[in-house]
Amino acid sequence: MSFYDELSKYDLDKFKALVDSRSASDVEQALSRKGLHTVEDFAALISEEARHHYLKDMVQMAMQLTRRRFGQCINMYLPLYLSNLCNNQCVYCGFSSLNKFKRVVLTLEEIEEECQAMNQMGYENLLLVSGENERRAGMPYFREVLPVVKKYASYLQMEVQPLESEEYAELRELGLDAVSVYQETYHPDFYSKVHLGGRKADYRWRLETPDRLGQAGIDKVGVGALLGLYDWRVDLCALALHVLYLRDHYWQTQISISFPRLRPAQGGFEPTSPVSDAKLLQIVAAWRIFDNELDLTISTRESAEFRDLLLPVGITALSAGSSTAPGGYAHQGAALDQWTVNDARSVDQVVKAMESSGFEAVFHNASTTYFKPLSQAV
Ligand code: SF4
C-alpha cells in the first residue's frame, strides 16, 4: 500500500467541483476546526468563496499560527546546481533533453569552489539540485559529492531524481537531511502529456518517492505541485491528501511544501491554469491553517515585493542570491539557468528587508530541532 494506491481511489477531476461548491459555512467550519483538517476543509480554504469574503481573516490567522509555532526565525537556504544534464523530456523545463545547449556536470573541484562561494555568502543550509541523469549524475556521483559538500553544510538537502529507499538510507549516512521531490501534477493523464520521455515519465515511480523517503528515515520530505501546469484545484487537493497520508504513515518525518509557479523557460511552455498573486497569498494562508507544522518554502522564482508580502503569512524558509546555473556562484554566467530568477536582490538586501519587518534570518545549522514540535524536540 502506497500513496499511489490511496490516490487511485479518487476521481481527481471531481476536486474542481468540490472547491467550487464550498460555501461560507464550509469556510467557517474549516477556520474554526481544531486539530487535523480534512481535504474538504482545504478545498474550502482555497475556494473563491474564501478568497472573496475571508482572505483577511485567513491571513491574520495564518500569521498568528506561524509566529506561535516558528517565532520570528526564517531558515535561509541556497540551491547548488550540480548539473543541467537531463534525460527527461518535461515540456515546461529549460533542462529538457529536447532543448539543445551545452550540458555541464560539475567536477568535485568545481563543487568545492561553489560551496566555498556559498559559505562566503553566509550559507550552510545547502540544497543540491540536478537534472536527472543516472549515468553521469547518479548514485556513484552522489557518493563522491556528498562528503565534499558536507564539509560546508550544516544542513544538506537534495532535489535530484527519485532513488530507491536503500539509496536514500545510504545517502542519509553520508549526511543527507532532507529531500524534495515534487510531483509537478498529480493528474495521471495530464502528467503523461507533459512528461514525454525519460524515467520521469513513470508517474507511479515518482509519486511513491515520498513513501520511499519515509521508509528510509529521511528527516524532512518536500512535496509540491508546479502551480499553473494543470488545474490548481486538482493539484492542491491531491497535495493535501498527500500531506495527510504522509502524516498518517510517517509521523516522524517532517514535511515541507513549496509553491513553484510555472515561469518562462527555454521551450516556451505557457501555464494552462495560471495562479494569480492574490490566489497564491490565499494558498499560503490555507496551508498554514490546514497544518500548523508544515515547513513552507518560497524561492527566488517570485518577485522581491511579493516575497516580502508572503513572508509573514506563513513562510519558514527562503533562498536569496540564488543562481540556477551549475557553477553560477563561483563563475557567474557559467551555464544556462533552469528558470528565471525573479528576485535578484543580494543576500544582504533580503536580510535587511526581513530585519526591518522583525524577522531573523537563520543561516547556520538550520537544525530541524529548532522547528520540531515539542513532543519531538527531546
Ligand atoms: S524538470 Fe527536472 S527532470 Fe524535467 S527536464 Fe527539467 S531538470 Fe529534467
Residues whose N, C-alpha, C, O or C-beta is under 5 A from the ligand:
A	BS01	SF4	C86 N88 Q89 C90 C93 F95 S96 S130 G131 E132 K200
